[in-house]
Amino acid sequence: MGTVLDDIVAGVREDLEERRRLLPLTQLAQDAAQAVPALDALARFTAPGPVKLIAEVKRRSPSKGELADIADPAGLAADYEAGGATAISVLTERRRFGGSLRDLDAVRERVRIPVLRKDFMVDPYQVTEARAHGADLILLIVAALDDHLLRDLHQQATALGMAALVEVHDEAELERAVALGAQLIGVNARNLKTLEVDPAAFGRLAPFVPDDRVKVAESSIGGPADVTAVVRDGASAVLVGEALVTGGSPREAAAALIDAGRAATV
Ligand SMILES: O=C(O)c1ccccc1NCC(=O)[C@H](O)[C@H](O)COP(=O)(O)O
């Protein structure tokens, strides 16, 4: 039996083949060439200042089921931006997360900050697709990719002007991300193969992330106290979904997380 990640990737590949049939790569590449130029996401993440927040548009998830009925993803993203987010993460995976490229389009149109296409990227077509839909960043999950594909997708993203958030969960994956030269390294507290959460993962791995890379703590950040903890462990950015979509005001919740990061750095 496959892992949760294997299952998700299998569904992603099926959906991808359908889109590829409808829109061949040659046409998609033209769309990508005509898309709004990518914002320099890396510059925003390396700029001085308090912890950078990547705020996620997340409807549901394999671990938690339904999280939020998000009728207006662009409005949610605008609230995050007003609350001080540095970037918006838009889940585009359909089957398990209820996301879509329509969400990405809507968010891209509305906000002025970088937008991350958050999906399970396993094929160059998806990277071109991300750029065609205005993404400035893509997610590359080391656990889902062999070294060859990881390098190819990373190079492709860079060639298209995008940055890549390279996600790891353990020491071996971190070594691969560092060897790749990834500038944005995300430590996901959630094991995507088992869905178990290890809140100590960031603190354990962060010392092995070179200091010239951006260290991003991902998943299971439930509120300001968790931001304080990861910032003290060296995080310069956090990626947060559930706590923002299930809290009260997304704008205030985003601002509170950033305030906690600010307080933890002084
Ligand atoms: O969220 C899940 O259950 C999940 C399961 C399998 C693969 C990926 C999954 N989530 C993707 C993410 O990385 C999170 O959405 C992101 O880090 C935000 O996490 P959270 O703040 O805990 O919602």
The ligand as an SDF file (V2000), in Angstrom:
LIG
                    3D

 23 23  0  0  0  0  0  0  0  0999 V2000
   -2.4000   19.7280    5.6020 O   0  0  0  0  0  0  0  0  0  0  0  0
   -2.3820   18.4910    5.3890 C   0  0  0  0  0  0  0  0  0  0  0  0
   -3.1260   17.6810    5.9720 O   0  0  0  0  0  0  0  0  0  0  0  0
   -1.4760   17.9180    4.3460 C   0  0  0  0  0  0  0  0  0  0  0  0
   -1.4960   16.5610    4.1200 C   0  0  0  0  0  0  0  0  0  0  0  0
   -0.6900   15.9930    3.1480 C   0  0  0  0  0  0  0  0  0  0  0  0
    0.1260   16.7880    2.3940 C   0  0  0  0  0  0  0  0  0  0  0  0
    0.1760   18.1710    2.6130 C   0  0  0  0  0  0  0  0  0  0  0  0
   -0.6190   18.7260    3.5850 C   0  0  0  0  0  0  0  0  0  0  0  0
   -0.6150   20.0870    3.8180 N   0  0  0  0  0  0  0  0  0  0  0  0
    0.1140   20.9970    3.0370 C   0  0  0  0  0  0  0  0  0  0  0  0
    0.8570   21.9390    3.8460 C   0  0  0  0  0  0  0  0  0  0  0  0
    2.0570   21.9510    3.7460 O   0  0  0  0  0  0  0  0  0  0  0  0
    0.1120   22.8480    4.7640 C   0  0  0  0  0  0  0  0  0  0  0  0
   -1.0790   23.2370    4.1380 O   0  0  0  0  0  0  0  0  0  0  0  0
    0.8540   24.1040    5.1580 C   0  0  0  0  0  0  0  0  0  0  0  0
    2.1160   23.8400    5.6360 O   0  0  0  0  0  0  0  0  0  0  0  0
    0.0410   24.8310    6.2410 C   0  0  0  0  0  0  0  0  0  0  0  0
   -0.1560   23.9500    7.3370 O   0  0  0  0  0  0  0  0  0  0  0  0
   -1.1510   24.3030    8.5100 P   0  0  0  0  0  0  0  0  0  0  0  0
   -0.7890   25.6680    9.0220 O   0  0  0  0  0  0  0  0  0  0  0  0
   -0.9380   23.2380    9.5300 O   0  0  0  0  0  0  0  0  0  0  0  0
   -2.5230   24.2900    7.9360 O   0  0  0  0  0  0  0  0  0  0  0  0
  1  2  2  0
  2  3  1  0
  2  4  1  0
  4  5  1  0
  4  9  2  0
  5  6  2  0
  6  7  1  0
  7  8  2  0
  8  9  1  0
  9 10  1  0
 10 11  1  0
 11 12  1  0
 12 13  2  0
 12 14  1  0
 14 15  1  0
 14 16  1  0
 16 17  1  0
 16 18  1  0
 18 19  1  0
 19 20  1  0
 20 21  2  0
 20 22  1  0
 20 23  1  0
M  END
$$$$
